[in-house]
Amino acid sequence: MHSPPPLFSKEEFARRGDEIYERTILPRLKAEDEGKFVAIDIETEAYEIDTDELAASDRVLATHPNAQTWLRRVGSR
């Protein structure tokens, strides 16, 4: 599968991903999500959570084929 070219610098990519995680996703997480992976499209803010990082990423890409995906593990920095 072809990945789209990055639209942002590494720093901006990380800043956007972390900001979406903190603002939108973190308040919705449950205790059982600890240790799971969150795949976030930093443009649409669509996200998926799974114990498998590839599965979470694949689900985001299935609905947003050009997603700029940021991964974050729940409970980790």
C-alpha positions as CSV (number, residue, x, y, z in Angstrom):
1,M,0.0,0.0,0.0
2,H,1.3,3.5,-0.9
3,S,1.7,6.0,1.9
4,P,1.0,9.6,1.3
5,P,3.9,12.0,1.6
6,P,4.1,13.8,5.0
7,L,2.4,17.2,4.9
8,F,4.1,18.4,8.1
9,S,7.5,18.5,9.7
10,K,8.2,15.8,12.3
11,E,7.8,18.4,15.1
12,E,4.4,19.7,13.8
13,F,3.2,16.1,13.2
14,A,4.0,15.2,16.8
15,R,2.5,18.4,18.2
16,R,-0.8,17.9,16.3
17,G,-1.0,14.2,17.3
18,D,-0.3,14.9,21.0
19,E,-2.8,17.8,21.0
20,I,-5.6,15.7,19.5
21,Y,-4.8,12.9,21.9
22,E,-4.9,15.2,25.0
23,R,-7.9,17.2,24.0
24,T,-10.2,14.7,22.3
25,I,-9.2,11.1,23.1
26,L,-7.8,11.1,26.6
27,P,-11.1,12.2,28.2
28,R,-12.9,9.3,26.5
29,L,-10.5,6.6,27.5
30,K,-11.4,3.9,30.0
31,A,-9.2,2.0,32.5
32,E,-9.3,-1.1,30.2
33,D,-7.7,1.0,27.4
34,E,-4.4,1.2,29.4
35,G,-1.6,-0.2,27.2
36,K,-3.6,-0.1,24.0
37,F,-2.5,1.8,20.9
38,V,-4.4,4.8,19.5
39,A,-4.0,5.6,15.8
40,I,-5.0,9.2,15.0
41,D,-5.4,10.9,11.7
42,I,-3.9,14.3,12.5
43,E,-6.0,16.0,9.8
44,T,-9.5,14.6,10.4
45,E,-9.0,13.6,14.1
46,A,-10.4,10.2,13.3
47,Y,-9.0,7.6,15.6
48,E,-9.0,3.9,16.4
49,I,-8.0,2.0,19.5
50,D,-6.6,-1.5,19.6
51,T,-4.2,-3.8,21.4
52,D,-2.5,-4.2,18.0
53,E,-1.0,-1.0,16.6
54,L,-1.2,-2.3,13.0
55,A,-4.9,-3.2,13.4
56,A,-5.7,0.3,14.8
57,S,-3.8,2.0,11.9
58,D,-5.4,-0.3,9.3
59,R,-8.9,0.7,10.5
60,V,-8.1,4.4,10.3
61,L,-6.7,3.9,6.8
62,A,-9.7,1.9,5.7
63,T,-12.0,5.0,6.3
64,H,-9.4,7.7,5.6
65,P,-7.0,6.3,2.9
66,N,-4.8,9.4,3.0
67,A,-4.6,9.6,6.7
68,Q,-1.5,11.2,8.3
69,T,-1.4,8.7,11.2
70,W,0.1,9.4,14.6
71,L,0.4,6.5,17.0
72,R,0.3,6.8,20.8
73,R,0.2,4.1,23.5
74,V,-2.4,4.8,26.2
75,G,-0.6,5.4,29.5
76,S,2.8,6.2,27.8
77,R,4.4,9.4,26.8
